[in-house]
Amino acid sequence: MSGHYRTLTYFTLNAIALSLLFSCTAEAKDKDTPLTQETVLHETMTLPVDGALDSEGNPLAIPDNPTGALNYRASHAQPKSRRDKKSPSKSKSKRSKKQNRKTPSRKQQLASRQHVADDPSCRWLDKRMSHLEKSLKRQAKRQYGYQDKELRVRQSEWVCMKCGAEGPSQSDHHRCQYRR
């Protein structure tokens, strides 16, 4: 503990003890009974080591085996494809086309948002770009063009951080961050 805190604590405890002593002395004078060590100890209330008191000074019962009020178990995480909202008939035809196609190049894989790397920054970027794309679609008039500019910046961050493939390395976070 610091010296100031220790001094303050010592001063506070002494002030409490003195106030209790003077209040007991005043009560003893009122009752015309002599003040003894026993009366002071009897009239001052001490808090039990393993107990607590309510607002009226009555002891509260503390259970020996506390149990939680909420028993919650999370379900197991199952990886989902990002674009599962399409109708099943279209996805089957797309699957057959994908099987016939070659695997995408490294550059295409990095730019694609079909797969999101398991990284918090990549998940945030994906959600942010989706939000910006939706707001650009909804916006008839492009009054404030910051969405378009920010979307282009976020897309370059996406490619730089390799969010479409394996995700960023430790140095990518600093290197790929947009500087205003």
N, CA, C and O atoms as a DFTB+ gen file, in Angstrom:
720 C
 N C O
     1  1       0.837      -1.189       0.000
     2  2       0.000       0.000       0.000
     3  2       0.876       1.244       0.000
     4  3       2.005       1.222       0.490
     5  1       0.355       2.307      -0.543
     6  2       1.111       3.549      -0.542
     7  2       1.024       4.193       0.834
     8  3       0.126       3.895       1.621
     9  1       1.957       5.068       1.105
    10  2       2.016       5.720       2.409
    11  2       0.800       6.586       2.676
    12  3       0.296       6.623       3.799
    13  1       0.319       7.289       1.643
    14  2      -0.848       8.162       1.824
    15  2      -2.096       7.352       2.148
    16  3      -2.889       7.731       3.010
    17  1      -2.260       6.244       1.456
    18  2      -3.438       5.399       1.687
    19  2      -3.396       4.808       3.094
    20  3      -4.418       4.750       3.778
    21  1      -2.218       4.371       3.522
    22  2      -2.061       3.786       4.856
    23  2      -2.366       4.835       5.926
    24  3      -3.054       4.545       6.905
    25  1      -1.854       6.054       5.737
    26  2      -2.096       7.133       6.700
    27  2      -3.579       7.478       6.751
    28  3      -4.139       7.676       7.830
    29  1      -4.209       7.550       5.590
    30  2      -5.632       7.867       5.532
    31  2      -6.462       6.786       6.212
    32  3      -7.407       7.094       6.937
    33  1      -6.118       5.535       5.985
    34  2      -6.835       4.425       6.616
    35  2      -6.669       4.476       8.129
    36  3      -7.639       4.308       8.868
    37  1      -5.445       4.706       8.590
    38  2      -5.173       4.781      10.025
    39  2      -5.956       5.929      10.652
    40  3      -6.547       5.771      11.721
    41  1      -5.960       7.089       9.987
    42  2      -6.680       8.250      10.494
    43  2      -8.184       7.973      10.566
    44  3      -8.834       8.337      11.546
    45  1      -8.736       7.335       9.540
    46  2     -10.167       7.028       9.502
    47  2     -10.555       6.064      10.609
    48  3     -11.565       6.267      11.284
    49  1      -9.767       5.021      10.801
    50  2     -10.070       4.051      11.857
    51  2      -9.998       4.691      13.237
    52  3     -10.833       4.408      14.096
    53  1      -9.012       5.546      13.457
    54  2      -8.919       6.239      14.747
    55  2     -10.099       7.182      14.955
    56  3     -10.611       7.301      16.068
    57  1     -10.531       7.851      13.890
    58  2     -11.675       8.759      14.013
    59  2     -12.942       7.987      14.363
    60  3     -13.746       8.450      15.172
    61  1     -13.123       6.820      13.765
    62  2     -14.301       5.997      14.073
    63  2     -14.252       5.519      15.516
    64  3     -15.263       5.547      16.217
    65  1     -13.074       5.079      15.963
    66  2     -12.941       4.596      17.343
    67  2     -13.203       5.717      18.338
    68  3     -13.874       5.507      19.349
    69  1     -12.681       6.902      18.061
    70  2     -12.911       8.033      18.967
    71  2     -14.381       8.441      18.991
    72  3     -14.920       8.753      20.053
    73  1     -15.029       8.440      17.832
    74  2     -16.446       8.822      17.815
    75  2     -17.283       7.815      18.588
    76  3     -18.224       8.199      19.283
    77  1     -16.955       6.532      18.475
    78  2     -17.668       5.516      19.260
    79  2     -17.421       5.707      20.750
    80  3     -18.338       5.574      21.560
    81  1     -16.192       6.014      21.105
    82  2     -15.865       6.212      22.517
    83  2     -16.617       7.413      23.078
    84  3     -17.170       7.338      24.176
    85  1     -16.644       8.532      22.330
    86  2     -17.345       9.719      22.811
    87  2     -18.853       9.511      22.858
    88  3     -19.515      10.020      23.763
    89  1     -19.408       8.772      21.899
    90  2     -20.853       8.530      21.940
    91  2     -21.202       7.646      23.127
    92  3     -22.223       7.854      23.783
    93  1     -20.351       6.655      23.404
    94  2     -20.601       5.806      24.579
    95  2     -20.436       6.599      25.866
    96  3     -21.168       6.382      26.831
    97  1     -19.467       7.525      25.881
    98  2     -19.256       8.359      27.063
    99  2     -20.461       9.258      27.284
   100  3     -20.905       9.433      28.419
   101  1     -20.989       9.826      26.220
   102  2     -22.150      10.708      26.340
   103  2     -23.357       9.933      26.839
   104  3     -24.113      10.433      27.671
   105  1     -23.547       8.722      26.343
   106  2     -24.672       7.910      26.805
   107  2     -24.498       7.514      28.265
   108  3     -25.463       7.473      29.028
   109  1     -23.269       7.225      28.641
   110  2     -23.016       6.836      30.034
   111  2     -23.287       8.003      30.971
   112  3     -23.810       7.804      32.067
   113  1     -22.938       9.222      30.557
   114  2     -23.203      10.387      31.399
   115  2     -24.697      10.640      31.507
   116  3     -25.193      11.071      32.548
   117  1     -25.410      10.365      30.416
   118  2     -26.852      10.563      30.454
   119  2     -27.511       9.595      31.421
   120  3     -28.496       9.949      32.070
   121  1     -26.997       8.407      31.527
   122  2     -27.618       7.384      32.369
   123  2     -27.070       7.398      33.798
   124  3     -27.529       6.641      34.654
   125  1     -26.096       8.257      34.043
   126  2     -25.452       8.333      35.356
   127  2     -24.851       7.002      35.778
   128  3     -24.901       6.629      36.950
   129  1     -24.291       6.302      34.824
   130  2     -23.596       5.061      35.144
   131  2     -22.142       5.232      34.746
   132  3     -21.842       5.924      33.773
   133  1     -21.260       4.627      35.467
   134  2     -19.845       4.780      35.136
   135  2     -19.514       4.046      33.827
   136  3     -20.083       2.998      33.522
   137  1     -18.593       4.618      33.078
   138  2     -18.165       4.029      31.816
   139  2     -17.013       3.076      32.088
   140  3     -15.984       3.461      32.644
   141  1     -17.201       1.836      31.690
   142  2     -16.151       0.836      31.878
   143  2     -15.821       0.216      30.529
   144  3     -16.509       0.435      29.532
   145  1     -14.754      -0.557      30.530
   146  2     -14.340      -1.244      29.304
   147  2     -15.421      -2.204      28.836
   148  3     -15.627      -2.357      27.632
   149  1     -16.108      -2.846      29.753
   150  2     -17.159      -3.809      29.407
   151  2     -18.344      -3.131      28.728
   152  3     -18.896      -3.667      27.767
   153  1     -18.736      -1.961      29.217
   154  2     -19.874      -1.276      28.598
   155  2     -19.528      -0.788      27.198
   156  3     -20.376      -0.810      26.305
   157  1     -18.289      -0.349      27.001
   158  2     -17.876       0.107      25.673
   159  2     -17.896      -1.065      24.697
   160  3     -18.410      -0.934      23.586
   161  1     -17.339      -2.214      25.103
   162  2     -17.322      -3.379      24.232
   163  2     -18.719      -3.910      23.976
   164  3     -19.009      -4.402      22.885
   165  1     -19.593      -3.814      24.979
   166  2     -20.952      -4.315      24.826
   167  2     -21.765      -3.445      23.860
   168  3     -22.554      -3.956      23.064
   169  1     -21.561      -2.136      23.940
   170  2     -22.377      -1.233      23.133
   171  2     -21.845      -1.040      21.713
   172  3     -22.597      -0.637      20.825
   173  1     -20.591      -1.314      21.492
   174  2     -20.081      -1.222      20.123
   175  2     -20.297      -2.559      19.440
   176  3     -19.997      -3.618      19.991
   177  1     -20.818      -2.487      18.241
   178  2     -21.145      -3.723      17.536
   179  2     -20.006      -4.065      16.576
   180  3     -19.523      -3.204      15.841
   181  1     -19.595      -5.297      16.590
   182  2     -18.538      -5.735      15.684
   183  2     -19.149      -6.631      14.621
   184  3     -20.104      -7.364      14.878
   185  1     -18.595      -6.563      13.450
   186  2     -19.058      -7.374      12.333
   187  2     -18.376      -8.728      12.394
   188  3     -17.152      -8.793      12.512
   189  1     -19.138      -9.809      12.317
   190  2     -18.505     -11.125      12.325
   191  2     -17.599     -11.293      11.103
   192  3     -17.804     -10.665      10.064
   193  1     -16.603     -12.148      11.255
   194  2     -15.624     -12.342      10.188
   195  2     -16.284     -12.884       8.929
   196  3     -15.987     -12.419       7.828
   197  1     -17.168     -13.855       9.071
   198  2     -17.795     -14.469       7.904
   199  2     -19.267     -14.086       7.786
   200  3     -20.084     -14.909       7.374
   201  1     -19.610     -12.874       8.133
   202  2     -21.013     -12.475       8.106
   203  2     -21.206     -11.125       7.466
   204  3     -20.252     -10.424       7.130
   205  1     -22.468     -10.779       7.308
   206  2     -22.848      -9.493       6.745
   207  2     -24.108      -9.029       7.449
   208  3     -24.884      -9.840       7.955
   209  1     -24.306      -7.722       7.480
   210  2     -25.470      -7.148       8.147
   211  2     -26.330      -6.416       7.131
   212  3     -25.824      -5.879       6.146
   213  1     -27.641      -6.398       7.379
   214  2     -28.529      -5.644       6.505
   215  2     -28.551      -4.190       6.943
   216  3     -27.761      -3.799       7.801
   217  1     -29.445      -3.373       6.368
   218  2     -29.473      -1.946       6.658
   219  2     -29.893      -1.636       8.085
   220  3     -29.629      -0.541       8.582
   221  1     -30.541      -2.580       8.748
   222  2     -30.971      -2.367      10.131
   223  2     -30.016      -2.986      11.144
   224  3     -30.262      -2.911      12.348
   225  1     -28.945      -3.588      10.680
   226  2     -27.969      -4.168      11.587
   227  2     -28.217      -5.619      11.932
   228  3     -27.508      -6.181      12.766
   229  1     -29.196      -6.236      11.317
   230  2     -29.470      -7.651      11.580
   231  2     -28.548      -8.513      10.722
   232  3     -28.259      -8.168       9.576
   233  1     -28.085      -9.640      11.279
   234  2     -27.183     -10.490      10.489
   235  2     -27.911     -11.150       9.318
   236  3     -29.068     -11.555       9.438
   237  1     -27.216     -11.250       8.192
   238  2     -27.739     -11.915       7.000
   239  2     -27.166     -13.325       6.929
   240  3     -25.998     -13.551       7.247
   241  1     -27.997     -14.262       6.513
   242  2     -27.545     -15.644       6.370
   243  2     -26.808     -15.794       5.041
   244  3     -27.347     -15.468       3.983
   245  1     -25.593     -16.282       5.104
   246  2     -24.805     -16.519       3.894
   247  2     -24.726     -18.021       3.700
   248  3     -24.253     -18.730       4.588
   249  1     -25.181     -18.529       2.550
   250  2     -25.178     -19.981       2.344
   251  2     -23.752     -20.528       2.249
   252  3     -22.834     -19.852       1.786
   253  1     -23.599     -21.772       2.702
   254  2     -22.285     -22.418       2.647
   255  2     -21.913     -22.812       1.222
   256  3     -20.755     -22.685       0.823
   257  1     -22.884     -23.286       0.459
   258  2     -22.645     -23.706      -0.922
   259  2     -23.434     -22.805      -1.868
   260  3     -24.558     -23.143      -2.240
   261  1     -22.869     -21.669      -2.263
   262  2     -23.615     -20.795      -3.167
   263  2     -23.766     -21.439      -4.543
   264  3     -22.843     -22.074      -5.053
   265  1     -24.930     -21.266      -5.124
   266  2     -25.190     -21.784      -6.463
   267  2     -25.539     -20.623      -7.377
   268  3     -26.055     -19.599      -6.928
   269  1     -25.260     -20.786      -8.636
   270  2     -25.560     -19.748      -9.609
   271  2     -27.051     -19.672      -9.881
   272  3     -27.755     -20.681      -9.838
   273  1     -27.520     -18.475     -10.160
   274  2     -28.935     -18.292     -10.459
   275  2     -29.239     -18.641     -11.912
   276  3     -30.393     -18.883     -12.265
   277  1     -28.230     -18.666     -12.738
   278  2     -28.434     -18.924     -14.157
   279  2     -27.510     -20.051     -14.591
   280  3     -26.288     -19.923     -14.522
   281  1     -28.086     -21.130     -15.028
   282  2     -27.306     -22.241     -15.558
   283  2     -27.452     -22.237     -17.068
   284  3     -28.508     -22.584     -17.598
   285  1     -26.393     -21.843     -17.758
   286  2     -26.441     -21.695     -19.210
   287  2     -25.289     -22.466     -19.833
   288  3     -24.145     -22.373     -19.386
   289  1     -25.598     -23.203     -20.838
   290  2     -24.564     -23.901     -21.607
   291  2     -24.761     -23.534     -23.076
   292  3     -25.849     -23.691     -23.630
   293  1     -23.713     -23.054     -23.677
   294  2     -23.789     -22.665     -25.084
   295  2     -23.766     -23.906     -25.963
   296  3     -23.103     -24.895     -25.652
   297  1     -24.493     -23.837     -27.050
   298  2     -24.481     -24.956     -27.988
   299  2     -23.153     -24.960     -28.734
   300  3     -22.466     -23.941     -28.799
   301  1     -22.801     -26.091     -29.287
   302  2     -21.541     -26.206     -30.010
   303  2     -21.598     -25.367     -31.280
   304  3     -22.610     -25.343     -31.980
   305  1     -20.515     -24.694     -31.559
   306  2     -20.445     -23.851     -32.752
   307  2     -20.310     -24.725     -33.988
   308  3     -19.496     -25.647     -34.037
   309  1     -21.121     -24.413     -34.975
   310  2     -21.060     -25.141     -36.232
   311  2     -20.726     -24.149     -37.330
   312  3     -21.426     -23.149     -37.491
   313  1     -19.674     -24.406     -38.087
   314  2     -19.319     -23.465     -39.150
   315  2     -20.401     -23.435     -40.221
   316  3     -20.886     -24.475     -40.666
   317  1     -20.763     -22.237     -40.621
   318  2     -21.775     -22.066     -41.658
   319  2     -21.159     -21.304     -42.816
   320  3     -20.272     -20.470     -42.640
   321  1     -21.637     -21.602     -43.963
   322  2     -21.220     -20.848     -45.128
   323  2     -21.854     -19.472     -45.029
   324  3     -22.974     -19.342     -44.535
   325  1     -21.167     -18.463     -45.484
   326  2     -21.640     -17.096     -45.334
   327  2     -22.875     -16.831     -46.187
   328  3     -23.723     -16.032     -45.791
   329  1     -22.999     -17.455     -47.306
   330  2     -24.084     -17.168     -48.246
   331  2     -25.100     -18.309     -48.289
   332  3     -25.333     -18.870     -49.360
   333  1     -25.710     -18.670     -47.160
   334  2     -26.682     -19.762     -47.115
   335  2     -28.120     -19.294     -47.324
   336  3     -29.044     -20.100     -47.212
   337  1     -28.330     -18.026     -47.621
   338  2     -29.687     -17.493     -47.696
   339  2     -30.367     -17.766     -49.039
   340  3     -31.564     -17.514     -49.172
   341  1     -29.654     -18.264     -50.016
   342  2     -30.215     -18.521     -51.342
   343  2     -31.140     -19.726     -51.307
   344  3     -31.093     -20.538     -50.383
   345  1     -31.975     -19.829     -52.320
   346  2     -32.880     -20.979     -52.398
   347  2     -32.088     -22.238     -52.732
   348  3     -31.066     -22.149     -53.413
   349  1     -32.531     -23.417     -52.270
   350  2     -31.764     -24.642     -52.476
   351  2     -31.628     -25.042     -53.938
   352  3     -30.615     -25.633     -54.313
   353  1     -32.617     -24.740     -54.777
   354  2     -32.521     -25.145     -56.185
   355  2     -31.391     -24.397     -56.893
   356  3     -30.681     -24.980     -57.713
   357  1     -31.222     -23.121     -56.584
   358  2     -30.154     -22.353     -57.204
   359  2     -28.794     -22.822     -56.709
   360  3     -27.836     -22.886     -57.480
   361  1     -28.710     -23.149     -55.428
   362  2     -27.413     -23.543     -54.887
   363  2     -26.947     -24.865     -55.482
   364  3     -25.745     -25.063     -55.659
   365  1     -27.885     -25.789     -55.801
   366  2     -27.494     -27.058     -56.415
   367  2     -26.920     -26.822     -57.803
   368  3     -25.920     -27.433     -58.178
   369  1     -27.551     -25.935     -58.564
   370  2     -27.038     -25.671     -59.907
   371  2     -25.696     -24.949     -59.828
   372  3     -24.819     -25.185     -60.659
   373  1     -25.527     -24.080     -58.846
   374  2     -24.254     -23.392     -58.683
   375  2     -23.165     -24.365     -58.266
   376  3     -22.017     -24.240     -58.695
   377  1     -23.520     -25.333     -57.432
   378  2     -22.531     -26.318     -57.002
   379  2     -22.006     -27.110     -58.193
   380  3     -20.804     -27.350     -58.302
   381  1     -22.898     -27.513     -59.076
   382  2     -22.440     -28.287     -60.235
   383  2     -21.559     -27.428     -61.135
   384  3     -20.597     -27.928     -61.718
   385  1     -21.878     -26.136     -61.255
   386  2     -21.041     -25.247     -62.046
   387  2     -19.688     -25.053     -61.375
   388  3     -18.661     -24.986     -62.050
   389  1     -19.686     -24.963     -60.053
   390  2     -18.440     -24.765     -59.325
   391  2     -17.532     -25.978     -59.454
   392  3     -16.310     -25.837     -59.507
   393  1     -18.112     -27.151     -59.503
   394  2     -17.300     -28.351     -59.634
   395  2     -16.617     -28.389     -60.992
   396  3     -15.500     -28.892     -61.113
   397  1     -17.278     -27.864     -62.005
   398  2     -16.701     -27.851     -63.343
   399  2     -15.636     -26.766     -63.482
   400  3     -14.719     -26.890     -64.294
   401  1     -15.759     -25.701     -62.686
   402  2     -14.815     -24.595     -62.761
   403  2     -13.492     -24.948     -62.097
   404  3     -13.414     -25.853     -61.266
   405  1     -12.456     -24.212     -62.483
   406  2     -11.152     -24.367     -61.848
   407  2     -11.184     -23.682     -60.486
   408  3     -12.063     -22.865     -60.209
   409  1     -10.233     -24.019     -59.656
   410  2     -10.136     -23.325     -58.374
   411  2      -9.689     -21.897     -58.644
   412  3      -8.890     -21.657     -59.550
   413  1     -10.198     -20.942     -57.862
   414  2      -9.846     -19.542     -58.117
   415  2      -8.358     -19.289     -57.847
   416  3      -7.723     -19.977     -57.048
   417  1      -7.839     -18.294     -58.532
   418  2      -6.435     -17.929     -58.334
   419  2      -6.264     -17.328     -56.942
   420  3      -7.242     -17.020     -56.261
   421  1      -5.032     -17.169     -56.539
   422  2      -4.739     -16.621     -55.209
   423  2      -5.301     -15.208     -55.083
   424  3      -5.863     -14.854     -54.047
   425  1      -5.155     -14.412     -56.116
   426  2      -5.651     -13.038     -56.094
   427  2      -7.176     -13.011     -55.980
   428  3      -7.732     -12.202     -55.238
   429  1      -7.850     -13.902     -56.721
   430  2      -9.312     -13.975     -56.648
   431  2      -9.757     -14.461     -55.272
   432  3     -10.748     -13.978     -54.725
   433  1      -9.021     -15.413     -54.725
   434  2      -9.374     -15.961     -53.419
   435  2      -9.255     -14.895     -52.332
   436  3     -10.096     -14.829     -51.436
   437  1      -8.214     -14.058     -52.404
   438  2      -8.024     -13.005     -51.408
   439  2      -9.107     -11.939     -51.500
   440  3      -9.543     -11.412     -50.476
   441  1      -9.551     -11.614     -52.720
   442  2     -10.552     -10.568     -52.908
   443  2     -11.967     -11.070     -52.649
   444  3     -12.862     -10.272     -52.369
   445  1     -12.181     -12.373     -52.737
   446  2     -13.522     -12.934     -52.577
   447  2     -13.988     -12.844     -51.126
   448  3     -13.195     -12.978     -50.195
   449  1     -15.285     -12.616     -50.954
   450  2     -15.855     -12.600     -49.607
   451  2     -16.723     -13.823     -49.377
   452  3     -17.512     -13.855     -48.432
   453  1     -16.587     -14.828     -50.226
   454  2     -17.352     -16.066     -50.069
   455  2     -16.946     -16.773     -48.781
   456  3     -17.788     -17.332     -48.079
   457  1     -15.662     -16.746     -48.479
   458  2     -15.140     -17.364     -47.266
   459  2     -14.545     -16.260     -46.402
   460  3     -13.814     -15.406     -46.903
   461  1     -14.855     -16.271     -45.093
   462  2     -14.318     -15.281     -44.163
   463  2     -13.357     -15.997     -43.229
   464  3     -13.721     -17.002     -42.617
   465  1     -12.137     -15.492     -43.111
   466  2     -11.138     -16.099     -42.228
   467  2     -11.603     -16.008     -40.779
   468  3     -12.346     -15.098     -40.411
   469  1     -11.161     -16.952     -39.967
   470  2     -11.553     -17.003     -38.556
   471  2     -10.691     -16.025     -37.761
   472  3      -9.779     -16.423     -37.036
   473  1     -10.997     -14.752     -37.910
   474  2     -10.269     -13.689     -37.229
   475  2     -11.267     -12.584     -36.905
   476  3     -12.091     -12.245     -37.754
   477  1     -11.220     -12.012     -35.702
   478  2     -12.197     -10.967     -35.344
   479  2     -12.150      -9.761     -36.273
   480  3     -13.192      -9.190     -36.599
   481  1     -10.966      -9.371     -36.697
   482  2     -10.856      -8.218     -37.600
   483  2     -11.514      -8.511     -38.939
   484  3     -12.167      -7.644     -39.520
   485  1     -11.342      -9.734     -39.427
   486  2     -11.946     -10.107     -40.711
   487  2     -13.466     -10.178     -40.595
   488  3     -14.185      -9.751     -41.498
   489  1     -13.948     -10.717     -39.481
   490  2     -15.406     -10.776     -39.300
   491  2     -15.985      -9.372     -39.226
   492  3     -17.043      -9.105     -39.796
   493  1     -15.291      -8.462     -38.520
   494  2     -15.770      -7.093     -38.424
   495  2     -15.756      -6.435     -39.798
   496  3     -16.718      -5.767     -40.177
   497  1     -14.668      -6.621     -40.545
   498  2     -14.578      -6.038     -41.890
   499  2     -15.707      -6.535     -42.780
   500  3     -16.301      -5.758     -43.527
   501  1     -16.003      -7.830     -42.702
   502  2     -17.063      -8.413     -43.522
   503  2     -18.409      -7.773     -43.189
   504  3     -19.159      -7.393     -44.088
   505  1     -18.714      -7.655     -41.896
   506  2     -19.989      -7.039     -41.480
   507  2     -20.042      -5.571     -41.888
   508  3     -21.081      -5.088     -42.339
   509  1     -18.925      -4.858     -41.732
   510  2     -18.896      -3.441     -42.072
   511  2     -19.099      -3.238     -43.573
   512  3     -19.841      -2.347     -43.988
   513  1     -18.435      -4.069     -44.390
   514  2     -18.598      -3.935     -45.841
   515  2     -20.019      -4.289     -46.260
   516  3     -20.571      -3.651     -47.156
   517  1     -20.620      -5.292     -45.628
   518  2     -22.019      -5.630     -45.941
   519  2     -22.933      -4.464     -45.601
   520  3     -23.844      -4.138     -46.362
   521  1     -22.685      -3.834     -44.449
   522  2     -23.493      -2.682     -44.040
   523  2     -23.333      -1.526     -45.031
   524  3     -24.315      -0.891     -45.415
   525  1     -22.101      -1.260     -45.439
   526  2     -21.866      -0.170     -46.393
   527  2     -22.511      -0.460     -47.740
   528  3     -23.070       0.439     -48.368
   529  1     -22.436      -1.715     -48.191
   530  2     -23.069      -2.082     -49.463
   531  2     -24.576      -1.904     -49.393
   532  3     -25.185      -1.405     -50.339
   533  1     -25.189      -2.308     -48.277
   534  2     -26.639      -2.140     -48.122
   535  2     -27.019      -0.674     -48.101
   536  3     -28.003      -0.274     -48.723
   537  1     -26.236       0.136     -47.384
   538  2     -26.579       1.559     -47.316
   539  2     -26.398       2.229     -48.674
   540  3     -27.138       3.157     -48.999
   541  1     -25.436       1.783     -49.468
   542  2     -25.273       2.345     -50.813
   543  2     -26.420       1.932     -51.731
   544  3     -26.837       2.716     -52.583
   545  1     -26.933       0.718     -51.571
   546  2     -28.070       0.268     -52.390
   547  2     -29.336       1.044     -52.032
   548  3     -30.116       1.414     -52.909
   549  1     -29.532       1.289     -50.729
   550  2     -30.739       1.980     -50.268
   551  2     -30.723       3.458     -50.632
   552  3     -31.776       4.073     -50.799
   553  1     -29.558       4.011     -50.752
   554  2     -29.424       5.446     -50.919
   555  2     -29.651       5.833     -52.375
   556  3     -28.836       5.515     -53.241
   557  1     -30.767       6.523     -52.644
   558  2     -31.044       6.949     -54.017
   559  2     -30.094       8.086     -54.395
   560  3     -29.485       8.070     -55.466
   561  1     -29.976       9.060     -53.514
   562  2     -29.095      10.189     -53.738
   563  2     -27.835       9.965     -52.922
   564  3     -27.919       9.651     -51.734
   565  1     -26.717      10.115     -53.511
   566  2     -25.479       9.933     -52.742
   567  2     -25.065      11.288     -52.187
   568  3     -24.170      11.958     -52.703
   569  1     -25.751      11.661     -51.117
   570  2     -25.517      12.977     -50.549
   571  2     -24.129      13.076     -49.924
   572  3     -23.393      14.036     -50.153
   573  1     -23.797      12.084     -49.145
   574  2     -22.570      12.176     -48.371
   575  2     -21.545      11.214     -48.900
   576  3     -21.069      10.568     -47.967
   577  1     -21.124      10.947     -49.863
   578  2     -20.295       9.922     -50.468
   579  2     -19.256       9.244     -49.610
   580  3     -18.337       8.628     -50.150
   581  1     -19.359       9.331     -48.279
   582  2     -18.342       8.673     -47.461
   583  2     -18.478       7.159     -47.511
   584  3     -17.487       6.451     -47.331
   585  1     -19.697       6.637     -47.755
   586  2     -19.868       5.179     -47.777
   587  2     -19.075       4.554     -48.916
   588  3     -18.432       3.520     -48.738
   589  1     -19.123       5.180     -50.080
   590  2     -18.415       4.639     -51.238
   591  2     -16.906       4.660     -51.006
   592  3     -16.207       3.693     -51.309
   593  1     -16.420       5.761     -50.472
   594  2     -14.983       5.877     -50.199
   595  2     -14.563       4.870     -49.126
   596  3     -13.541       4.199     -49.267
   597  1     -15.351       4.768     -48.059
   598  2     -15.009       3.833     -46.987
   599  2     -15.065       2.391     -47.476
   600  3     -14.238       1.572     -47.075
   601  1     -16.031       2.068     -48.339
   602  2     -16.133       0.707     -48.871
   603  2     -14.877       0.345     -49.672
   604  3     -14.361      -0.766     -49.551
   605  1     -14.389       1.280     -50.486
   606  2     -13.161       1.008     -51.243
   607  2     -11.967       0.800     -50.309
   608  3     -11.129      -0.069     -50.548
   609  1     -11.896       1.602     -49.248
   610  2     -10.801       1.461     -48.276
   611  2     -10.894       0.115     -47.570
   612  3      -9.884      -0.569     -47.402
   613  1     -12.104      -0.271     -47.155
   614  2     -12.291      -1.555     -46.458
   615  2     -11.975      -2.734     -47.375
   616  3     -11.451      -3.749     -46.917
   617  1     -12.291      -2.610     -48.672
   618  2     -11.968      -3.688     -49.612
   619  2     -10.459      -3.854     -49.752
   620  3      -9.959      -4.975     -49.846
   621  1      -9.738      -2.743     -49.766
   622  2      -8.273      -2.858     -49.847
   623  2      -7.709      -3.444     -48.552
   624  3      -6.741      -4.202     -48.591
   625  1      -8.304      -3.102     -47.404
   626  2      -7.896      -3.721     -46.134
   627  2      -8.157      -5.222     -46.169
   628  3      -7.338      -6.007     -45.692
   629  1      -9.298      -5.625     -46.733
   630  2      -9.687      -7.041     -46.826
   631  2      -8.624      -7.839     -47.587
   632  3      -8.205      -8.913     -47.154
   633  1      -8.201      -7.296     -48.721
   634  2      -7.200      -7.989     -49.537
   635  2      -5.853      -7.997     -48.819
   636  3      -5.171      -9.022     -48.788
   637  1      -5.469      -6.864     -48.243
   638  2      -4.175      -6.760     -47.565
   639  2      -4.079      -7.715     -46.378
   640  3      -3.022      -8.295     -46.129
   641  1      -5.189      -7.880     -45.642
   642  2      -5.178      -8.745     -44.460
   643  2      -5.473     -10.200     -44.790
   644  3      -5.539     -11.038     -43.890
   645  1      -5.649     -10.507     -46.049
   646  2      -5.890     -11.886     -46.513
   647  2      -7.118     -12.498     -45.834
   648  3      -7.100     -13.667     -45.449
   649  1      -8.174     -11.708     -45.690
   650  2      -9.385     -12.186     -45.010
   651  2     -10.164     -13.189     -45.850
   652  3     -10.971     -13.941     -45.304
   653  1      -9.949     -13.223     -47.151
   654  2     -10.636     -14.186     -48.002
   655  2      -9.995     -15.555     -47.971
   656  3     -10.570     -16.523     -48.470
   657  1      -8.808     -15.649     -47.389
   658  2      -8.094     -16.934     -47.354
   659  2      -7.770     -17.308     -45.915
   660  3      -8.670     -17.635     -45.142
   661  1      -6.497     -17.265     -45.550
   662  2      -6.081     -17.773     -44.240
   663  2      -6.196     -16.756     -43.113
   664  3      -6.169     -17.136     -41.943
   665  1      -6.324     -15.480     -43.435
   666  2      -6.424     -14.463     -42.403
   667  2      -5.092     -13.755     -42.207
   668  3      -4.080     -14.159     -42.779
   669  1      -5.092     -12.698     -41.400
   670  2      -3.896     -11.869     -41.259
   671  2      -2.834     -12.509     -40.366
   672  3      -3.139     -13.268     -39.446
   673  1      -1.590     -12.179     -40.665
   674  2      -0.510     -12.519     -39.743
   675  2      -0.427     -11.377     -38.733
   676  3      -1.151     -10.388     -38.851
   677  1       0.445     -11.510     -37.754
   678  2       0.487     -10.513     -36.688
   679  2       0.910      -9.141     -37.208
   680  3       0.419      -8.123     -36.721
   681  1       1.799      -9.101     -38.174
   682  2       2.279      -7.814     -38.693
   683  2       1.288      -7.174     -39.663
   684  3       1.386      -5.978     -39.939
   685  1       0.342      -7.946     -40.182
   686  2      -0.614      -7.404     -41.155
   687  2      -1.538      -6.358     -40.545
   688  3      -1.946      -5.424     -41.235
   689  1      -1.873      -6.495     -39.271
   690  2      -2.801      -5.545     -38.650
   691  2      -2.256      -4.125     -38.746
   692  3      -2.979      -3.199     -39.115
   693  1      -0.991      -3.961     -38.415
   694  2      -0.399      -2.624     -38.447
   695  2      -0.172      -2.156     -39.885
   696  3      -0.428      -0.998     -40.216
   697  1       0.303      -3.051     -40.722
   698  2       0.654      -2.696     -42.094
   699  2      -0.574      -2.344     -42.928
   700  3      -0.506      -1.466     -43.787
   701  1      -1.697      -3.022     -42.682
   702  2      -2.879      -2.861     -43.531
   703  2      -3.863      -1.812     -43.024
   704  3      -4.840      -1.504     -43.706
   705  1      -3.620      -1.265     -41.852
   706  2      -4.579      -0.319     -41.280
   707  2      -4.631       0.958     -42.113
   708  3      -3.599       1.494     -42.517
   709  1      -5.839       1.434     -42.360
   710  2      -6.035       2.647     -43.156
   711  2      -5.615       3.861     -42.335
   712  3      -6.043       4.034     -41.194
   713  1      -4.779       4.689     -42.928
   714  2      -4.339       5.908     -42.242
   715  2      -4.999       7.102     -42.916
   716  3      -4.893       7.285     -44.129
   717  1      -5.668       7.896     -42.126
   718  2      -6.405       9.048     -42.666
   719  2      -5.477      10.193     -42.965
   720  3      -5.922      11.244     -43.426
